[in-house]
Amino acid sequence: MEKVKKTSVIVILCVLGFALFPVFAVYAHNVDQLTIKQLFLPSLVSILIGYSAYYIFLIISKNTIQACLKAVVFLILFWNYRLLHDLFQTVLPVGPGLFLVVLLVVYALFVYALGSVKKPDALRGVLTVVFVPVFLLIAFNVYLIGKGELDKIRAKKTAAAGETPAIDHVGEHPDIYILIFDEFASPVTAKAVWDHDHSIFQDALEDLGFYFAHNSKTRHPFTHMSIPGIMNLSYPDKNSSRTENLLLYNNNLTFRHLHDLGYAIYFLDGWGGFEYTFNIPVAEFVCFYNTSYEPQFVVDEFAYLMLRQSMFTSFADNLVSKNANHYYLGHKYFLRYIEEFPMRANVSEQPKLLYAHVMAPHLPYVFDRHGNFNVNPTNYWEYTNLEPEVLRALYFEQYLFISERITEIVTNILSNSSTPPVILLFSDHGPRLESAGVADQEHHHRVLNAAYFPNGVYDDFNKEMTPVNTMRLMFNAFFGTAYELLEDY
């Protein structure tokens, strides 16, 4: 009787372990980008699937160990379906429907074979062999998750402890626009890669009074390093973790500077889904793509990731295809919000900072060159198998449209602002191989760097300066700081 009870406990725990392991493993791998609450829904779904399978087989076979082993194998197949399909494709290319039939037939044969095993001791031995490794793996992933969560807490405290240098309250402070267009290519890159003369874009900005650093580069062609560097007016440590950089981004020096001066900070960021953000402690208004407009059915992208690798992968892809319009509408919302911001700024004398990180021309590529919705892959993972020339063509269409919109937006900002603002236009990095089909690493570093100062004084600027130094010059010019310029790229 005691052995039966012990076996029953192991059976229940074994199903639980195989239900939780795939979720915990994926979370542990992405812990620096996620919140712990995102574990709940996929874990609950996996537990329900596991125990549903277990009790169905228990009713059929009347054998707890057999039911457990059948449920465990089903969970393995369910959560690794996409991986198994891709591996099978390398041997025998078949459609997803036929592969699912083959997999279910193989599973049915396994269920039949296991049902013929009647020896209790043999079944308990198999159960033990299965039970011990999965709980060791769960323990290891719990350790990784715990370590990752502690790292986030420590990094958050470090970021919050950063000092804000003294700033002189010099005269009236202008409204400030810091607009970062993700993966925007410099005109040099446009000419070298696409043989396109993009000087019309540079000329239009210079005609409006901008200084255009046409040979500007960033040290790090990665968003999670370059943007924290820009917003903290310094180059990040190349050895710093992603978590540390994201925390420095959320509680950055620029926001602290301007908040201390009484600025209202408006924060828009297309990073708001899978790219985890902690919080913006000093922002008056925060908007991400998935919170920017009318409510719609959106599951967070960790749940998408789990669904996409599961037996429901086709359903997941259909579900996320709604995300195509989501990006299209998100881009349009952000661009319209930026363009109309002077109307919001003019109603109050309080100075304002509008910070916007627009996830374009970076993929997903949802615009053609005229701004029409471009029916292309619209989720990040769908671009991984596209040829470089296809990526370059898709990128270029969106790049042309975003360039035109930037010119229109800054023209309207300058025309409609009651007092001349500061406008800074950056890209965090240039077009890269995996996302835009550009192999030459030099162009990964070439960036957009243009500044509009209402006083028109650009004596300390140079054509090679980095966005970090542009930020330093902005603070020196309008807030009485004495930042020295750092070494450029």
ChimeraX attribute file (.defattr): number of C-alpha atoms within 10 A of each C-alpha:
attribute: neighborCount
match mode: 1-to-1
recipient: residues
	/A:1	6
	/A:2	7
	/A:3	8
	/A:4	10
	/A:5	10
	/A:6	10
	/A:7	17
	/A:8	15
	/A:9	11
	/A:10	19
	/A:11	24
	/A:12	15
	/A:13	15
	/A:14	25
	/A:15	27
	/A:16	20
	/A:17	22
	/A:18	26
	/A:19	26
	/A:20	23
	/A:21	22
	/A:22	22
	/A:23	24
	/A:24	23
	/A:25	18
	/A:26	15
	/A:27	23
	/A:28	22
	/A:29	14
	/A:30	17
	/A:31	22
	/A:32	21
	/A:33	20
	/A:34	22
	/A:35	17
	/A:36	11
	/A:37	7
	/A:38	14
	/A:39	17
	/A:40	11
	/A:41	15
	/A:42	21
	/A:43	20
	/A:44	14
	/A:45	14
	/A:46	23
	/A:47	19
	/A:48	14
	/A:49	17
	/A:50	27
	/A:51	20
	/A:52	13
	/A:53	19
	/A:54	25
	/A:55	16
	/A:56	13
	/A:57	21
	/A:58	18
	/A:59	11
	/A:60	10
	/A:61	13
	/A:62	12
	/A:63	14
	/A:64	20
	/A:65	24
	/A:66	26
	/A:67	25
	/A:68	26
	/A:69	23
	/A:70	24
	/A:71	27
	/A:72	24
	/A:73	16
	/A:74	20
	/A:75	25
	/A:76	16
	/A:77	18
	/A:78	20
	/A:79	24
	/A:80	17
	/A:81	21
	/A:82	20
	/A:83	13
	/A:84	16
	/A:85	20
	/A:86	13
	/A:87	12
	/A:88	13
	/A:89	14
	/A:90	9
	/A:91	8
	/A:92	11
	/A:93	12
	/A:94	13
	/A:95	10
	/A:96	15
	/A:97	10
	/A:98	10
	/A:99	18
	/A:100	15
	/A:101	11
	/A:102	12
	/A:103	16
	/A:104	14
	/A:105	12
	/A:106	12
	/A:107	16
	/A:108	13
	/A:109	12
	/A:110	13
	/A:111	19
	/A:112	12
	/A:113	10
	/A:114	15
	/A:115	14
	/A:116	9
	/A:117	11
	/A:118	11
	/A:119	8
	/A:120	12
	/A:121	9
	/A:122	11
	/A:123	17
	/A:124	16
	/A:125	11
	/A:126	14
	/A:127	19
	/A:128	15
	/A:129	11
	/A:130	15
	/A:131	19
	/A:132	13
	/A:133	12
	/A:134	18
	/A:135	18
	/A:136	12
	/A:137	17
	/A:138	19
	/A:139	14
	/A:140	15
	/A:141	21
	/A:142	17
	/A:143	13
	/A:144	18
	/A:145	21
	/A:146	15
	/A:147	14
	/A:148	20
	/A:149	19
	/A:150	12
	/A:151	17
	/A:152	22
	/A:153	15
	/A:154	15
	/A:155	19
	/A:156	21
	/A:157	12
	/A:158	14
	/A:159	20
	/A:160	16
	/A:161	10
	/A:162	13
	/A:163	10
	/A:164	14
	/A:165	10
	/A:166	11
	/A:167	17
	/A:168	11
	/A:169	11
	/A:170	9
	/A:171	8
	/A:172	11
	/A:173	20
	/A:174	19
	/A:175	23
	/A:176	22
	/A:177	23
	/A:178	19
	/A:179	19
	/A:180	24
	/A:181	25
	/A:182	25
	/A:183	31
	/A:184	28
	/A:185	30
	/A:186	30
	/A:187	21
	/A:188	20
	/A:189	25
	/A:190	19
	/A:191	14
	/A:192	13
	/A:193	18
	/A:194	14
	/A:195	10
	/A:196	13
	/A:197	13
	/A:198	18
	/A:199	15
	/A:200	12
	/A:201	16
	/A:202	20
	/A:203	13
	/A:204	15
	/A:205	20
	/A:206	15
	/A:207	9
	/A:208	13
	/A:209	16
	/A:210	23
	/A:211	22
	/A:212	21
	/A:213	22
	/A:214	20
	/A:215	18
	/A:216	23
	/A:217	28
	/A:218	28
	/A:219	20
	/A:220	19
	/A:221	23
	/A:222	17
	/A:223	17
	/A:224	21
	/A:225	26
	/A:226	24
	/A:227	29
	/A:228	25
	/A:229	25
	/A:230	26
	/A:231	23
	/A:232	22
	/A:233	23
	/A:234	18
	/A:235	23
	/A:236	20
	/A:237	11
	/A:238	9
	/A:239	6
	/A:240	10
	/A:241	14
	/A:242	14
	/A:243	24
	/A:244	23
	/A:245	23
	/A:246	26
	/A:247	26
	/A:248	25
	/A:249	26
	/A:250	21
	/A:251	25
	/A:252	26
	/A:253	23
	/A:254	19
	/A:255	26
	/A:256	21
	/A:257	19
	/A:258	22
	/A:259	18
	/A:260	14
	/A:261	15
	/A:262	12
	/A:263	23
	/A:264	21
	/A:265	22
	/A:266	20
	/A:267	20
	/A:268	22
	/A:269	20
	/A:270	21
	/A:271	17
	/A:272	16
	/A:273	18
	/A:274	16
	/A:275	15
	/A:276	17
	/A:277	19
	/A:278	18
	/A:279	13
	/A:280	18
	/A:281	13
	/A:282	20
	/A:283	18
	/A:284	13
	/A:285	12
	/A:286	17
	/A:287	17
	/A:288	19
	/A:289	22
	/A:290	22
	/A:291	14
	/A:292	19
	/A:293	14
	/A:294	6
	/A:295	8
	/A:296	10
	/A:297	10
	/A:298	14
	/A:299	13
	/A:300	14
	/A:301	15
	/A:302	22
	/A:303	19
	/A:304	19
	/A:305	16
	/A:306	22
	/A:307	21
	/A:308	21
	/A:309	19
	/A:310	22
	/A:311	19
	/A:312	16
	/A:313	20
	/A:314	16
	/A:315	13
	/A:316	18
	/A:317	16
	/A:318	11
	/A:319	15
	/A:320	20
	/A:321	14
	/A:322	15
	/A:323	19
	/A:324	20
	/A:325	16
	/A:326	20
	/A:327	23
	/A:328	20
	/A:329	17
	/A:330	22
	/A:331	22
	/A:332	14
	/A:333	15
	/A:334	23
	/A:335	18
	/A:336	13
	/A:337	17
	/A:338	21
	/A:339	20
	/A:340	16
	/A:341	19
	/A:342	22
	/A:343	13
	/A:344	11
	/A:345	20
	/A:346	16
	/A:347	9
	/A:348	9
	/A:349	10
	/A:350	14
	/A:351	20
	/A:352	26
	/A:353	24
	/A:354	22
	/A:355	21
	/A:356	22
	/A:357	21
	/A:358	25
	/A:359	21
	/A:360	24
	/A:361	28
	/A:362	23
	/A:363	22
	/A:364	25
	/A:365	29
	/A:366	27
	/A:367	27
	/A:368	19
	/A:369	18
	/A:370	13
	/A:371	17
	/A:372	12
	/A:373	15
	/A:374	20
	/A:375	12
	/A:376	14
	/A:377	17
	/A:378	22
	/A:379	17
	/A:380	12
	/A:381	11
	/A:382	12
	/A:383	20
	/A:384	11
	/A:385	9
	/A:386	13
	/A:387	12
	/A:388	19
	/A:389	12
	/A:390	13
	/A:391	22
	/A:392	19
	/A:393	15
	/A:394	25
	/A:395	28
	/A:396	23
	/A:397	19
	/A:398	25
	/A:399	23
	/A:400	18
	/A:401	18
	/A:402	24
	/A:403	20
	/A:404	16
	/A:405	16
	/A:406	19
	/A:407	15
	/A:408	13
	/A:409	18
	/A:410	20
	/A:411	15
	/A:412	16
	/A:413	20
	/A:414	19
	/A:415	12
	/A:416	17
	/A:417	17
	/A:418	14
	/A:419	15
	/A:420	17
	/A:421	22
	/A:422	21
	/A:423	24
	/A:424	24
	/A:425	21
	/A:426	27
	/A:427	31
	/A:428	33
	/A:429	29
	/A:430	27
	/A:431	33
	/A:432	24
	/A:433	15
	/A:434	15
	/A:435	19
	/A:436	26
	/A:437	20
	/A:438	21
	/A:439	14
	/A:440	14
	/A:441	13
	/A:442	14
	/A:443	23
	/A:444	27
	/A:445	25
	/A:446	30
	/A:447	32
	/A:448	29
	/A:449	28
	/A:450	22
	/A:451	26
	/A:452	26
	/A:453	20
	/A:454	15
	/A:455	12
	/A:456	11
	/A:457	12
	/A:458	15
	/A:459	6
	/A:460	11
	/A:461	17
	/A:462	16
	/A:463	14
	/A:464	16
	/A:465	22
	/A:466	28
	/A:467	31
	/A:468	26
	/A:469	23
	/A:470	24
	/A:471	22
	/A:472	22
	/A:473	21
	/A:474	21
	/A:475	19
	/A:476	15
	/A:477	16
	/A:478	19
	/A:479	20
	/A:480	14
	/A:481	16
	/A:482	12
	/A:483	14
	/A:484	10
	/A:485	18
	/A:486	14
	/A:487	10
	/A:488	15
	/A:489	14
